[in-house]
Amino acid sequence: MNYRPLGRTGWKVADISFGAWAIGGSWGHVADEDSLAALNKAVDAGVNFLDTADVYGNGRSERLIAQLKKSRREEIIVATKAGRRLPRQTVAGYNRQNLTAWVDDSLRNLACDALDLLQLHCPPSDLYSSPEVFAILDDLVKDGKIRYYGVSVEKIDEALKAIEYPNVQTVQIIFNCFRQRPAELFFPKAKQKQVGILARVPLASGLLTGRLGPQSTFPADDHRNFNRHGESFDVGETFSGVDYKVGLEAVEEIRRLLPAGVSMSQFALCWILMFDAVTCAIPGGKRPEQVVDNCRASDQAPLSATNMDTIRRLYDERIRPMVHHRW
Ligand SMILES: NC(=O)c1ccc[n+]([C@@H]2O[C@H](COP(=O)([O-])OP(=O)(O)OC[C@H]3O[C@@H](n4cnc5c(N)ncnc54)[C@H](OP(=O)(O)O)[C@@H]3O)[C@@H](O)[C@H]2O)c1
């Protein structure tokens, strides 16, 4: 496993870390036993950074992480998120009382005295013009409830505005072979300001693992079923906002590029690690074998220039018209 600096925090985190949404909920049935096995496998492989949120299974994901931390001696840094408990997303909802209550809930779930990294969970765009929210976060740091804070965003504009706030340490954004725009304008700016970048949805909700096909079905409580058209949250969070059929066709083209012994998931994650502005990818994983597969990406050889060009061309021709202008 290789490690990269996380913003200006002084921490170095595994370049392939772990996304803990699926072990909380919204991805069909998951047994806690499997989730704990997956988390333990991640730590065995050298993962020292986990991304979760208060709303993932209403605290379930955070509580599983607390259980993991209790049973392991390694240092494990946890990034959680707040804001999605609001019934309706408004800037006013991100007030001192709510933020403090959400942080207190996460502290209880994670069984710790201070949150390592708190991220605002895709708040409304207007929030980035509200310095008072960031002042509340600064106060939470002063009070010792959180060590650092960052944001999780949907759009590039939000990311660019967020890093104008001097104490924003990290930006979490969708970045993968099917979502390439962050590399254009945002990455150079973030790098300049030493802001950590967490690449989320790195496998396009499983599309880029090459394991899904036209006949794949998803349970009713899996967002790949219930949010296919953005019914519950931003459609970009499901399959990266790419039409399922078009995505599958593009995946078949990527499959032809795989070097011997490299899985599709590893290839997709390696592509992300080719961008040095990225701190880490945070693939989700519900089972230990997925985690093992994904973590191996960290030690793979860099992708060839030809393969990078081909992925770019594939994006420009097939994917870009669907996503580039939206996020
Ligand atoms: N708004 C936000 O802030 C936000 C939104 C989305 C995600 N996130 C964060 O980003 C993390 C990653 O994104 P994501 O979980 O949405 O999507 P993802 O990492 O692109 O896809 C994860 C899914 O792909 C499948 N998978 C993973 N590794 C595999 C492997 N090696 N082989 C085959 N299948 C594999 C698993 O589902 P199946 O086994 O069911 O196919 C897994 O749940 C989340 O866990 C969360 O921490 C944050």
The ligand as a Tripos MOL2 file, in Angstrom:
@<TRIPOS>MOLECULE
LIG
   48    52     1     0     0
SMALL
NO_CHARGES

@<TRIPOS>ATOM
      1 N1        -22.3390   12.4530   -1.2790 N.am      1 LIG1
      2 C1        -21.2790   11.8280   -0.8190 C.2       1 LIG1
      3 O1        -20.5220   12.3740   -0.0730 O.2       1 LIG1
      4 C2        -21.0180   10.4280   -1.2840 C.ar      1 LIG1
      5 C3        -21.8030    9.8430   -2.2810 C.ar      1 LIG1
      6 C4        -21.4520    8.5860   -2.7730 C.ar      1 LIG1
      7 C5        -20.3610    7.9210   -2.2330 C.ar      1 LIG1
      8 N2        -19.6390    8.4940   -1.2190 N.ar      1 LIG1
      9 C6        -18.4630    7.8020   -0.6190 C.3       1 LIG1
     10 O2        -17.6840    7.2040   -1.6480 O.3       1 LIG1
     11 C7        -17.5770    5.7960   -1.4090 C.3       1 LIG1
     12 C8        -17.4460    5.0490   -2.7110 C.3       1 LIG1
     13 O3        -18.5060    5.3010   -3.5900 O.3       1 LIG1
     14 P1        -19.6670    4.2510   -3.8370 P.3       1 LIG1
     15 O4        -19.6410    3.2330   -2.7520 O.co2     1 LIG1
     16 O5        -20.9010    5.0170   -4.0800 O.co2     1 LIG1
     17 O6        -19.2980    3.6120   -5.2340 O.3       1 LIG1
     18 P2        -18.0950    2.7550   -5.8140 P.3       1 LIG1
     19 O7        -16.9570    2.7230   -4.8760 O.co2     1 LIG1
     20 O8        -17.8890    3.3040   -7.1640 O.co2     1 LIG1
     21 O9        -18.7620    1.3080   -5.9620 O.3       1 LIG1
     22 C9        -18.8700    0.4900   -4.8380 C.3       1 LIG1
     23 C10       -19.6060   -0.7850   -5.1500 C.3       1 LIG1
     24 O10       -18.9890   -1.5120   -6.2000 O.3       1 LIG1
     25 C11       -18.9920   -2.9120   -5.8940 C.3       1 LIG1
     26 N3        -17.5670   -3.3190   -5.7960 N.ar      1 LIG1
     27 C12       -16.5740   -2.6980   -5.1130 C.ar      1 LIG1
     28 N4        -15.4020   -3.3200   -5.2960 N.ar      1 LIG1
     29 C13       -15.6380   -4.3510   -6.1240 C.ar      1 LIG1
     30 C14       -14.8150   -5.3430   -6.6910 C.ar      1 LIG1
     31 N5        -13.5270   -5.3740   -6.4520 N.pl3     1 LIG1
     32 N6        -15.3930   -6.2540   -7.5140 N.ar      1 LIG1
     33 C15       -16.7160   -6.2080   -7.7800 C.ar      1 LIG1
     34 N7        -17.5580   -5.2920   -7.2600 N.ar      1 LIG1
     35 C16       -17.0120   -4.3620   -6.4390 C.ar      1 LIG1
     36 C17       -19.7520   -3.0890   -4.6080 C.3       1 LIG1
     37 O11       -21.1470   -3.2710   -4.8580 O.3       1 LIG1
     38 P3        -21.8510   -4.6600   -5.2670 P.3       1 LIG1
     39 O12       -21.0470   -5.7590   -4.6850 O.co2     1 LIG1
     40 O13       -23.2200   -4.5640   -4.7130 O.co2     1 LIG1
     41 O14       -21.8710   -4.6280   -6.7830 O.co2     1 LIG1
     42 C18       -19.5600   -1.7360   -3.9600 C.3       1 LIG1
     43 O15       -20.5280   -1.4110   -3.0220 O.3       1 LIG1
     44 C19       -18.8480    5.4810   -0.5960 C.3       1 LIG1
     45 O16       -18.7600    4.2450    0.0840 O.3       1 LIG1
     46 C20       -18.8980    6.6770    0.3130 C.3       1 LIG1
     47 O17       -17.9640    6.5410    1.3680 O.3       1 LIG1
     48 C21       -19.9500    9.7260   -0.7570 C.ar      1 LIG1
@<TRIPOS>BOND
     1     1     2 1
     2     2     3 2
     3     2     4 1
     4     4     5 ar
     5     4    48 ar
     6     5     6 ar
     7     6     7 ar
     8     7     8 ar
     9     8     9 1
    10     8    48 ar
    11     9    10 1
    12     9    46 1
    13    10    11 1
    14    11    12 1
    15    11    44 1
    16    12    13 1
    17    13    14 1
    18    14    15 2
    19    14    16 1
    20    14    17 1
    21    17    18 1
    22    18    19 2
    23    18    20 1
    24    18    21 1
    25    21    22 1
    26    22    23 1
    27    23    24 1
    28    23    42 1
    29    24    25 1
    30    25    26 1
    31    25    36 1
    32    26    27 ar
    33    26    35 ar
    34    27    28 ar
    35    28    29 ar
    36    29    30 ar
    37    29    35 ar
    38    30    31 1
    39    30    32 ar
    40    32    33 ar
    41    33    34 ar
    42    34    35 ar
    43    36    37 1
    44    36    42 1
    45    37    38 1
    46    38    39 2
    47    38    40 1
    48    38    41 1
    49    42    43 1
    50    44    45 1
    51    44    46 1
    52    46    47 1
@<TRIPOS>SUBSTRUCTURE
     1 LIG1         1 GROUP 0 **** ****
